[in-house]
Every structure is written in C-alpha cells, then in structure tokens.
Amino acid sequence: MKKALSLLTALTITLGMTACQSKEKETYFEENSAGEIVDSALLEEIEQESQPLNSVIGDHINYGQQGGAMAMSDKYAYIYWFMGDMGYIKVDLQTGEAIPLCDVAGCTHDPNLFPNCINNSPWENVRPVGDALWHTEENKLLQTKDGETKVLYENTYCSEDEENYYKEFSESYKKYYITYFIVYDDYIYLYGPGHVTLLDRNTFEEVKTIDYSTEYGARASTVYNGKMYFVSRYEELYVLDLESGKITKLGDHVYGITIQDGVLYYVTYVDGGHELYSADLDFKNPKQIAKGFYIDSCAIKDGKVFYTPRADESIIICHDIASGEETMVYDGENRIIGIGYSDFCDRIFFFTQSAVDRETYEPYNVLISVRSDGSDLWVRRFDGETWKN
C-alpha cells in the first residue's frame, strides 16, 4: 500500500554540530536513615524517566514526510528545539533515553564564537536518513555522519521562469536554492522555487526535472502514487503528474494537506475557523472531520487524528475518524508548539514551549508521546535553560 509524503509548514529551525561543555550542577534530595530517597516528587520523576517507549517500527522505512523541528529515523526521534538545558536532542525510540545532539548537555556556546555547534549553525531541512543526518545549505544537499560533512548533490539548474523571477532581486543566486527535499523509496525529490528534480537515491544521479511556475510558490506538498499534490501561495490546491508534467487545479481555500491510504486530508477556513476535511484524491466527496486547528498541529494516522485545538493549545485531543468520538489524551500547562510522526513508527510526539515552574520559578518544557491508537501516554519533562528558543 502506497504511503504519502508531506511537506508541512513548520517551525524554521537550523542546526550544526560540534562538542559542548556543560555547567556543573549539584542536586540535593531528602534521604532516610537507610539512604533511600523519600522525596515523592523526585521519585515520581525518576520513575517517569525510566519508562521505555517500546516503539513498534514497520518494515518499510521512508524519511520524507517529516519537516520542521522534529524528524524520525527507525531508531531515534530528533527534536531540533532546546529541550531544557540539554539543547537539541534525540530520543531512543525503544528505551526513551534523551541524548543531547551536542556532546554534553548544558550547551552555552555563543553563536558568534561557535557557529558550528549543532545548537547554532545554519542547517536547513534537516532529517535523519539511516544513521546520518541529511540537510541542505543553499544549493547543496549534504550529509553529516560521525562529525564529517560531505556534499551529496549540488544543484546548478534553474528554469527560465526562475531566472526571470530572480532578476528582480539582488540575491539572484537564490534561483539555484534547494527549498525542500523528500526521501521516498528509490528517489530523492528536490524542490526549487519553481521546479522539482528527482534523484536516484543510491547514485544521486538526476532522473528527471519538472518545471512549474514560480507563481505557484508551492508551500505545502505531498507526493503520492506518482503525483505531487501542492498548495500554492494563494491557498489553491494543485496536482502535478510526475510522469507527464501536467498540472491540474483541484480547489481553492486550502491551507494544508496530507494523504493517508488514498484519502486526501486538508484544512480549509470555514465561518472564521480552520476545519479538517477528508476527500477523494480528485478533491470530490468532502467530509468534515474536526475543527479548530491548523494541519501542521495535527497527526493523522491509523484512522485517528491527534490535534491541539486553537482554543486550548496545552491539551491533545484524539479524534476517531470513523465514529467521530473525541478523547483528551493529554492535559498540561505548557503550550504545545511542535509535532512529529512517521509512517513507519507507531508513536506520535509533541513538544511544548518553555514555561516557568510555579514553585521553583525555573524554566522547563515537556516532550509528550502517545501511540497511534491513543494509548500508552509517555511524558518527559526537561528542566533548565531554554532561552535559545
């Protein structure tokens, strides 16, 4: 069964990599005469941090539908957002262990002095592929692995339309920029301002390039079954046949899309609010599912929609598509600002904005995970500095 790959509007986070040094800290807690911890809050925290995720990973691994500040490999969930004083992290999908992407938690690297620190540097479109990190920088597709970075592909193509479009700007070199990429099955899909190039995933040789006008300004895209569905800057929905190059307009007033198991899901604006609909792939037979959120703040998987309502962005709702039943699976205090999930993992992740603890007055934020059936809630708190967010 074919799966979809989504390019979702998300947080713009940039990365790099080097070693960090942490600040030393001392921790105090109450013990009894036997040397056992009696602080109930600390015991609860220790018990929580020992809970494994035990994620179920599927056989068919693709890396393309992820974007923004979170992405997943078959071993880790990567969060490119300061999680307490650990900085950017990866979380083991089985044990639940959080590992700083900088060598040591507590990164205090000044961006001007340490531009290559993973918490500072200007990587774009970062996603894990196997045990490496792939990312873009201007017109290059790069791979970083074991501290070494190499160029996988350098784009030197621009269409006549892109050439004319960038004549109006002083930064004309941007006509060669890779704006986004997707890794799916045998291909890498590289997006430019007005074209998409398919590369062979193993050889990085160009298979074909399809031009489409920069006027579309594709800002949300899904590749499914040989076609590219995308939303233009004018909230119009189009489909591009990757074999023939033909573009067809499907509809208007669309603000985000994804495709799951042959069903098109999209968000539109109705009576002053955003609502999620499903439809056939030709945009016919629309059906309202839920309302009150953007599509980049929800996960659609295994017949359920997990979303953060605009009315209360500190909770997570699970909506059963078949029955319409809704269940609140998480109720917290911090505003939820990021979401990540994949076709090959049965877990969905959310992370929050930092907030100040009401008792300690110290900053903290939270990582939340739930299985795609709504069960097995897992929550991890990260204390400490979050100022770089």
C-alpha positions in Angstrom: 0.0 0.0 0.0 1.4 3.4 -1.0 2.1 5.9 1.7 2.1 9.7 1.4 5.0 12.2 2.0 4.1 15.6 3.3 5.9 18.9 3.3 4.2 20.7 6.1 4.6 24.3 7.1 6.5 24.1 10.4 9.0 25.9 12.6 12.2 27.1 10.9 15.0 25.6 13.0 18.7 25.5 11.9 21.5 23.1 13.0 25.2 22.3 13.0 27.5 20.1 15.1 30.5 20.3 17.5 31.3 19.5 21.1 29.9 21.4 24.0 30.8 21.9 27.6 28.3 21.9 30.4 28.0 23.8 33.7 28.4 21.7 36.8 25.3 21.3 39.0 24.7 19.9 42.4 21.4 18.1 43.2 20.0 17.9 46.8 17.3 15.5 47.9 16.0 14.0 51.1 17.1 10.5 52.2 16.0 8.4 55.1 18.4 6.6 57.5 18.8 3.7 55.1 20.0 6.1 52.3 16.7 5.7 50.4 15.2 8.7 48.6 12.0 9.8 50.3 11.2 12.9 48.1 8.0 11.8 46.4 8.3 14.4 43.6 11.8 13.2 42.8 10.8 9.5 43.0 8.0 10.3 40.5 10.5 12.0 38.2 12.9 9.1 38.4 10.1 6.6 37.7 8.9 8.6 34.8 12.3 8.9 33.2 12.8 5.1 33.5 9.7 4.4 31.4 10.6 3.0 28.0 8.8 3.9 24.8 8.9 0.4 23.2 8.0 1.8 19.8 6.9 -0.5 17.1 8.8 0.1 13.8 7.5 -1.1 10.5 9.4 -2.8 7.8 9.1 -0.1 5.1 11.2 2.9 6.1 10.8 6.2 4.4 12.1 9.6 5.7 10.3 12.1 3.6 7.0 13.2 5.2 8.8 14.9 8.1 9.8 18.5 8.5 10.3 21.4 10.8 11.7 21.0 14.3 11.2 17.2 14.6 12.1 14.2 12.5 12.4 10.4 13.0 14.7 7.6 11.9 13.9 4.0 12.7 16.0 4.4 16.0 15.5 7.9 17.2 13.1 10.9 17.3 15.2 14.0 16.7 14.0 17.3 18.3 15.7 20.4 16.9 14.4 22.6 19.7 16.0 23.5 23.0 14.7 20.9 25.5 15.7 22.3 28.9 19.4 22.6 29.3 20.0 19.6 27.1 19.6 21.6 23.9 18.7 19.8 20.7 18.2 16.1 21.5 17.5 12.7 20.0 15.3 10.2 21.9 15.8 6.5 21.7 12.5 5.1 20.3 12.9 1.9 22.5 14.4 3.0 25.8 13.1 6.6 25.9 16.6 7.9 26.7 17.1 11.5 25.8 20.6 12.2 24.3 21.9 15.7 23.6 22.9 16.3 20.0 25.7 18.5 21.3 28.3 16.3 23.0 27.3 17.3 26.6 24.1 18.8 27.9 24.1 22.4 29.1 25.4 24.0 25.9 26.3 27.6 26.4 28.1 28.1 23.1 27.9 31.7 21.8 26.6 31.6 18.2 29.2 34.1 17.1 32.1 32.1 18.6 30.9 28.6 17.9 28.8 28.8 14.7 29.3 25.0 14.0 27.7 23.9 17.3 24.6 21.8 16.5 22.5 24.3 18.5 23.7 27.3 16.5 24.6 26.5 12.9 22.6 27.3 9.8 21.5 23.9 8.5 18.1 23.7 6.8 15.6 20.9 6.1 17.3 18.5 8.4 16.2 14.9 8.5 17.8 11.7 9.6 18.4 9.1 6.9 19.6 5.8 8.4 22.4 6.7 10.8 23.3 10.0 9.1 21.7 13.5 9.0 20.9 14.9 5.6 20.3 18.6 5.3 20.5 21.5 2.8 22.6 24.6 2.6 21.8 27.0 -0.3 22.0 24.8 -3.4 23.6 21.8 -1.8 22.3 18.5 -0.4 24.7 17.5 2.4 25.2 14.5 4.7 26.7 14.7 8.2 27.8 11.5 9.8 30.3 10.8 12.6 31.2 14.5 12.7 32.1 14.6 9.0 30.1 16.5 6.4 30.1 15.8 2.6 28.2 17.1 -0.4 25.8 14.6 -1.9 24.4 16.8 -4.6 24.9 20.3 -5.9 22.1 21.9 -7.9 23.1 24.1 -10.8 19.7 24.1 -12.6 17.1 26.8 -12.8 14.2 27.2 -15.2 13.7 30.2 -17.4 10.8 31.2 -15.2 13.1 31.0 -12.1 15.8 33.0 -14.0 13.3 35.8 -14.8 11.7 35.7 -11.3 15.1 36.3 -9.5 16.2 39.1 -11.9 14.0 41.3 -9.7 16.1 40.6 -6.6 19.7 41.4 -5.8 20.2 37.9 -4.5 19.9 36.3 -7.9 21.9 33.3 -6.8 18.9 32.0 -4.9 17.5 30.8 -8.2 19.6 27.6 -7.6 18.5 27.1 -4.0 17.1 23.8 -2.8 14.0 24.9 -0.8 13.0 21.4 0.4 13.6 17.7 -0.2 11.8 14.4 0.3 13.4 10.9 0.5 10.9 8.3 -0.5 11.5 4.7 -1.9 14.0 4.9 -4.7 14.0 8.7 -5.1 15.0 12.0 -3.6 12.7 14.8 -4.5 14.5 18.2 -4.5 12.3 21.2 -4.7 13.4 24.5 -6.2 11.5 27.8 -6.4 9.7 26.6 -9.5 10.7 23.0 -10.2 11.2 19.6 -8.7 14.1 17.3 -9.5 14.1 13.5 -8.9 17.4 12.0 -8.0 18.3 8.3 -7.8 18.6 7.7 -4.1 21.6 5.4 -4.4 23.6 7.1 -7.1 22.4 10.8 -6.7 22.1 11.0 -10.4 19.3 13.1 -11.9 16.4 11.1 -13.2 14.2 14.0 -14.3 13.3 17.6 -13.6 9.8 19.0 -14.0 9.3 22.8 -14.2 6.3 24.5 -12.8 5.8 28.3 -12.5 7.2 30.2 -9.5 3.8 31.9 -9.5 2.5 28.8 -7.6 5.0 29.2 -4.8 4.3 25.7 -3.5 4.4 25.9 0.3 2.8 22.6 1.2 3.4 19.4 -0.8 2.6 15.7 -0.7 3.9 13.1 -3.2 1.6 10.1 -3.6 1.4 7.4 -6.2 3.3 9.2 -8.9 1.7 12.6 -8.3 2.7 15.7 -6.4 -0.2 17.5 -4.6 0.7 21.0 -3.5 -0.9 24.2 -2.1 0.0 27.5 -3.8 0.7 30.8 -2.1 -2.9 31.7 -2.9 -4.3 28.7 -1.0 -5.1 26.9 -4.2 -4.7 23.1 -4.4 -3.0 21.6 -7.5 -1.8 18.2 -8.6 1.3 17.6 -10.7 1.6 14.4 -12.7 5.2 13.4 -12.3 5.2 11.3 -15.4 3.6 13.8 -17.9 4.3 17.1 -16.1 0.7 18.1 -16.4 -0.7 20.4 -13.7 -4.4 20.4 -12.7 -6.1 22.7 -10.3 -8.3 20.9 -7.8 -9.7 23.5 -5.5 -9.5 26.7 -3.5 -9.2 27.9 0.1 -6.8 25.0 1.1 -4.3 25.8 3.9 -2.5 22.4 4.3 -2.7 18.8 3.0 -1.6 15.3 3.7 -2.6 11.9 2.2 -3.0 8.7 4.1 -4.0 5.4 2.5 -5.6 7.0 -0.6 -7.5 9.7 1.3 -6.7 13.4 0.9 -6.9 15.3 4.2 -6.9 19.1 4.0 -7.6 22.1 6.2 -9.9 24.9 5.0 -11.3 28.1 6.5 -15.0 28.0 7.4 -17.0 30.6 9.3 -14.0 32.2 10.9 -12.2 29.0 11.9 -10.0 26.2 10.4 -11.6 22.8 9.8 -10.2 19.4 8.8 -11.8 17.7 5.9 -11.3 14.4 4.0 -11.9 13.9 0.3 -11.1 11.7 -2.7 -7.8 12.3 -4.4 -9.7 14.4 -7.1 -11.0 16.6 -4.3 -14.5 15.3 -4.5 -16.8 14.0 -1.8 -15.5 16.3 1.0 -16.4 15.3 4.6 -15.8 17.4 7.7 -13.8 15.6 10.4 -12.8 18.1 13.1 -12.3 21.8 13.5 -10.3 24.4 15.4 -6.6 23.8 14.4 -4.0 24.0 11.6 -3.0 20.9 9.8 0.7 21.3 10.9 -0.6 20.9 14.5 -2.2 17.5 14.0 -1.1 14.0 13.2 -3.4 11.7 11.0 -2.5 8.1 11.5 -4.3 4.7 11.7 -7.8 6.1 11.5 -7.3 8.8 14.1 -6.5 12.5 14.2 -4.4 13.8 17.1 -4.5 17.6 17.3 -4.0 20.6 19.6 -7.2 22.8 19.4 -6.7 26.5 18.9 -9.0 27.2 21.9 -6.6 25.4 24.3 -3.1 24.7 23.0 -2.0 22.9 26.1 -4.1 19.8 25.5 -4.0 17.0 22.9 -7.3 15.5 21.5 -7.6 12.2 19.8 -10.4 12.1 17.2 -11.6 8.8 15.9 -12.4 9.4 12.2 -14.9 6.5 11.9 -17.0 7.2 15.0 -16.3 10.9 15.5 -15.6 10.2 19.2 -13.1 12.6 20.8 -10.9 11.8 23.8 -8.4 14.1 25.6 -5.2 12.1 25.8 -3.0 14.9 27.4 -3.7 17.9 29.6 -0.8 20.1 30.5 0.2 23.6 31.3 2.7 24.5 28.5 1.6 25.5 25.0 2.2 22.7 22.5 4.2 24.0 19.6 5.6 21.0 17.7 4.5 17.6 16.4 6.3 14.7 14.7 5.3 11.3 13.4 6.1 8.9 10.6 4.5 6.1 8.6 6.9 3.6 10.0 6.6 4.3 13.8 3.5 3.7 15.9 4.3 6.7 18.2 3.4 10.3 17.8 5.5 13.1 19.5 4.6 16.6 20.7 6.8 19.1 22.4 5.9 22.3 24.3 7.0 25.9 24.6 9.1 26.6 27.7 7.3 27.9 30.8 8.2 28.9 34.3 7.6 26.4 37.1 5.1 27.9 39.6 7.0 26.5 42.6 10.7 26.8 41.6 10.4 29.7 39.1 12.7 27.8 36.9 12.1 27.3 33.1 11.1 23.9 31.7 9.4 22.3 28.7 7.9 18.9 28.0 8.1 16.1 25.4 4.9 14.0 25.1 4.3 10.8 23.1 1.3 8.6 22.6 0.7 5.5 20.4 -1.3 5.9 17.2 -4.3 4.1 18.9 -4.3 6.7 21.7 -2.8 4.5 24.3 0.3 4.4 26.4 0.9 8.1 27.2 4.5 8.9 27.8 5.7 12.3 29.2 9.2 13.6 29.8 10.0 17.0 31.5 13.2 18.9 30.7 14.3 21.5 33.2 16.8 24.3 32.8 17.8 26.9 30.3 15.5 27.3 27.3 16.5 30.8 26.3 17.7 29.9 22.8 14.1 29.1 21.9 
